[in-house]
Amino acid sequence: MVRASLAAVAALLVVAPPAARANASQDSEAARVADILQSTLVAHGAEVHRCFERALADTLDVAGKIEIAVDVGAGGRVTKATPAVDEVKSPVLLACLQQSAATWMFAGIDPGSTVIVPLSFEGQAAQFSVKVKDAPDHGPPVPKGKHGAGASPAVPPFSVKLLVDEATMHAQKAALAQLTVAPANRIALHRHPGAEVLYLLHGHARVLGPTGIAPEKLDPGMAIFIPAMMPHAIENMGRQSSATLLELFVPPGPDRVYRDPKDEAGRAAFEVLHDPTVAAPPGAHFTVANPPQTEALPVFGGKGKIRPLLDAAHTANRGFYLGTLEADPGAEVPRNTHPGAAEILFVVAGAGELTVGSEKVPFEADEALYIPEGQPHAAKFSGTDKALLVQIFAPAGPEDRYRGPPPK
């Protein structure tokens, strides 16, 4: 859902062949062309909005004017679309608009003409959801090498989609990414000054620690807490399929190196270890959570349940909480707020509508939702399938309400 107002500027320039419409008055011709532009923009408005939505999934800082120069051929079909003005400087937005405009038609425009299509994008103060399919991939390039006939296409060793961070949501407490590790690949030994949490969505993974720390295997639905400064590597145990994980950093920082490998703060927070003998901090260890081994707490009048996976009682870290939320169709989360703690939700399955303040945000599977601290919100679950969401609070605290008041 685009949370923005996008306006097409009511003006355009047509550069036509010299002989075309030589006797037409300038005023009537300008009006005629403006009508053609308006009808074309109305016909393709949804495509332009989707381009804007995809750009916002990369960064919230998207605003300004773009003019697309389109060459018109026979029948009004566009033969070429190139940027004429780009104040926005969003490669995602520009590429999407060019691809879309190349399929448009300007019926009534003389072949050989060039039409300037001006668009204006209004800046956004906030957004509350990002679809995984819209977020661009970050990470290392595809390895070079020869691939024989019939071989599978080459893929990078891993890729990352940044879903909730400073750029996409102005998030300050934590950053969430989706990490995909290619078959038989790994992310090399490294460590962070803050905590990291992994939740396995698909495939099979293993987290390896320093000497003396046993590796931990993860199946779908399992989560692992990696304490600050703990050396670790993330490995895909499968040789045929990728492993897909949610990756949470508390506080944010290491995620910056995914967006820009040269970012100094990101590099400092994502320290690659070339010495495999680097030891774990005293007393540090992995904490693994498996849903079948955790207590399910009923909520929403019996139409849902919460499973705390990694809370302060298990991790001794109050910087975050991670659990799962299951809800039947028709279940409702009453309007609530949690001062001092942001909430991040990742929709694994199901659909519904989140209301943040007065804004309604439809959501579906493979979408990340962000609720800033202190922001009133509510939710309704719809459709025919049970919803499953990964729920995160940063810092921990709001999850205590699920257990009810302490006994007197």
N, C-alpha and C positions, 0 to 999 in steps of 0.2 A: 504494500500500500504506500503510495507516495504521500508524504506528509509535507507538501509544499504547494505553492501556487506557481504554476508555470504559465507564462503569458507569451503569446506570439505577438511581436511588434507589428502593428498594422501598417507596414510599409514594405516595399520591395523594389528591386531594380531589375528591369529586363533589358538585356542588351541583345537586340534582334538584328538580323541581316538588314542592310541598308534599304532594300526594296520592300521590305515587309511593312504593310500598313502605312505607307507613306502619306496617305491622305486622311488618316484618322486623326482626330483631334487628340492632343495630349491628355486632356482631362478625362475624356471618355475612355481612352485607352488605359489610363492609370486605374480608373475605377473598375474596368473589366478585368484587368490583371489582378487587382486586389481581391476581387470576388473569387477568382480562380485559386489564389493563394489561400484565402480563408477556407474555402471548401476542402482543399487538399489537407490543410492542417486539422480540420475537424475530422476528416476521414482517418487520419493517422495520429490523432492526438494520443491515443492509448499507447502507441509505440514510443512516442516521445516521452511520455510519463514513465514507461518501463525503463528507458535509457537513463532517466534521472534517478530512478530508484536504484538501478545498478551502480550508478556513480556514487550515490550516498552510502552504498554498502562498502565502498572503498574508503571514503572519507566524508565526514559531515560538512567539510569546508568546500562546498560546491555552490557558486553563485556567480552571476554575471551574464554577459551577452555572448552568443555564438551566432555567426552568420555562415550558412552553408550555401556555396555556389553550386547549382545543379545545371548541367547541360541537358537541354531537352532535344529529343530526337523525334522520329516519326510517331504520330499518334499521341504525342505528349509524354511519351515514356522517357524517363531519366536515363541518360547514357553515362553520366559521370557525376559524382558528388565529392566536392573538395571543400576544405575550410577556407573561408575568406577572412573571418575575424574570430578570434578565440580569446576572450577575456577570462574564461573559467579555468583553463589550464588543467582540465581533467582528461587524461588520455582515455579513461574508460567511457566517459560521456561522449567525447568527440568520435571515437571509433564506432560506438553504438549508433550515434546519429547518422554518420556517413553510411553505415551499412543499411540502416533503415531507409534513408532518403534515396538510396540507389534503386529502391523498388517502387518509388512513388510514380504517379502520373499527373501531368499538368495539361489536362485536355483543353484545347483551345489556344495553347501557346505555340507559336510558329517553330517548326524544326530549325535547329541551329541557334536558338536563343539560349541565353544563360540567365537563370533566375536566382536572385539572392534571397534566401529564406532566413529572416532574422528571428531569433528566439531569445527569450530572456528568462533566466532561472533565478528564483528568489532564494536567498540564503535561509538556512534553518538554524534555530537555536538548539533544537534537540530532536532526536528520533528514538524510538523505543523497540524497533525490531530490525533484524537483518536476516535475509534468507541465505542459506548456505550456497545455493546455486548462483546467487548474485555476487558473492564475495570473490574477488580475484585470488588466484593462486600465487603464493610467495614461496621462495625456497631455491635450492640449487638448480642449475640447468640440467637438461637431459645429458647423460654421459655420451661422449663421442666414441665412435667405434663402428665397425662393420656389423651388419645384421643380415644373416642369410635369408634366402627366399622362404617365405612361410613363417618366419620368426615373428613373435609378438612385437608390436611397436615399442620402441624404447621409452622409458618413463624415468623421471628424476627419482633419486633414492628416497626422497620424501617431499611433501608439499604441505603448505600451511594456508588456511583461510582464517584471517583475523576477523572475528565476529564482534567482540565487545572489547574495545580499547579506547585510548584517548582520542584517536582519530575518528572512529566510527560513532562513539556514544559519549565522548567526554568523560569516560569512566576513570575514576581516581583510585578506587579501592582494590580492584582486581581486573585482570584481563583474561578473556576467554578466546581460545582458538580451536579450530578443528585441524588435527594433525593426521595426515595419511602417510604411512610408511609402506613403501613398495615391497613386493615379495622378496624375502631373503635379504633385506636391507636393515640398516640400523642408523640411529643418530648416535654419533660417537660420544665417548665419555666426556661429561661436562658437569658443571655445577652452577648454582645461582645463590645470590646473597639472601634471597627470600624463599618461601615455600613454593613447591609445585605439586599439583594434583593431576592425576590422569584418570579418566573414565573411559573404558573400552566400549565403543559402539559396535564395531564389526571386526571379525577376524580373531586372531590370537596373537598376543604380544607377551614380551618378557622384559622386565626391568632388571638390569644388572647393576650391582653396586661395586664398591671397592673390595679388595682382598679381605676375606673374612666375613663378608656379608652375603648371605645366600640370595640367589636370584629369585624373583617373584614372577610367577606366571599369571597372566590375566586372561579371563574369558569374558565374552560380552556381558555387560552389566556390572562388572567388578571395577573397583576404584582403588587407587594407591596414593598414599601421602608420602611425599619425598621432602624431608626437612631441609632447612637452609644449609647450604654448603655441603650437602651430601653428594659425592661424586656418583654419577649414574649414567647409564646408556639405555636407550629404548630400542628394542629389537622386534622385528616382525618374525614370528616363528613360522609363518606359512611360506611355502615356496611357490604357491600358485595364485594366491589372492592377497590383496592389500589388508593392512590393519589400520582401522580408523579410530582415533581417540579424541576425546575432548581434553584440552590442555589448559589448565588454570594456573595463572601466576598470581601470587599474593605476597607482596604488592606487585603492581605492574612494573615492567622494566625489561625483562628478557624478550618479551614480544617485540620490542622495538627493532631488534636485529633482524627479525623476519621481514619487516617492512623496508628496512634499509640496512644492508649488511655493513655499511660504513659508519652507522650511528655509534658514536663513542660510548654513550650511556648504555645502549643496548649491548654492545660488545663487552662492556665491563660487567653487566648483569648476566651474561651468557658466556661463561668462561670455559672454553674448550681445553680439556686436560690432555696434554701429550705424554704425561708421566702416569702410567697405569698403577703405580704404587702409592699414589696420593691416598691418604687414609680418610676415613669418615670422622667427623667431629666426635668428641667423646660422648658416648651414650646415644648417638644418633642411630636410627633404624627405620626401615620401611614399615608403614602400617597399611595393611590390605583389608578391604571390606568386600564381602560377598553377600548380595541381597538375600539369598535363602537363609543365611545365618544371622540376619538382623531382624529386629522386632518391627512389625507392621502396626502403625498407630492409626486408628480410624478417625476420619475427619469428614467435613461437609455432610453431616447428618447420616453417615454410613455410606455415602456415595463415593467415597474416596479413601485413600490411605497414604500415609507418609512412612518412608523407610529411611531413618537416619543412617548414613553410611560412614561418613567421616565427620565426627563432631569433636568438641574440645575434650570430652571424656576419653576419647580414644587417641587423639593426636597431641593433646596438651598444647594446642595452638588455637587461640581464640580469634585469629585473624580471619577465619573463614568457617563455614559449615557447608557440607555437600551431602545431599540425599536425593531420593527420588520421590516424585509425587504421582500417584495414579488416581484417575478420576473417571467415573462413568459418564456417558452422555447425559446432559441435563444437570450435572453437578454445578454448583456455583460457589465461588470464593467470595465471601462478603467483603465489602469495602473496608480496607485496613491500611495502616501505614506503619513503617518502622523507622523512627528517627535514628540517624547515625549509622544506618546499615543499608547498603545497596543490595538489590536482589537481581540475580541473573537466572534465567530459565532457558533450558534448551529443550525444544519439543522433539522427542524421539518418535512419538506416534500420537495420532488424534488431532483434533482441531477445536477451535473455539474463538473467543473474542476477549481481549484484554482491554480494560478501560483504565487509562492513566490520566488522572485529573478529569478533564472533560473529553479527552480524545479516545476514540474507539479504534482498537488495533486488531483486525482479524489475524489469526495465526494458524499455522498448519505444521506438519512434520518437517524436520530439517530446517528449523528457524530458531534463532536466538532472540530472546526478549530481555530488555533491560529496564529496571525500575530504579530510578535514582533514590537516594536516601531521603526519607521524609515525604515522599510523593504518594498521596492517596491513590489507591488502585483497587480494582476488583476484576473478577474473571468469570466467564461462563464457558462451559464445555458443550460442544455440539457434535453433530454427525452421528454415526452408528457404531464407531469403534471406541474402545477404552483409550483414554489418553495416558501417555507416560511422558513425564518431564523430569529432567535432571534439574534440581533446585539448589541454588547457591546463595548464601548470605555472606556479605563481606562488610564488616566483621561479623562473627557469630553472635547469636543472641536471640533474634526473632524466632528461631526454631524452638526455643524453650516453651512457647505457648502450646505446642502440639502435645506436650506431656501433661498439660493442665497445671493448676496451682498445686504447690507442695502441700502435703497433708499437715493439718494443724496438730 
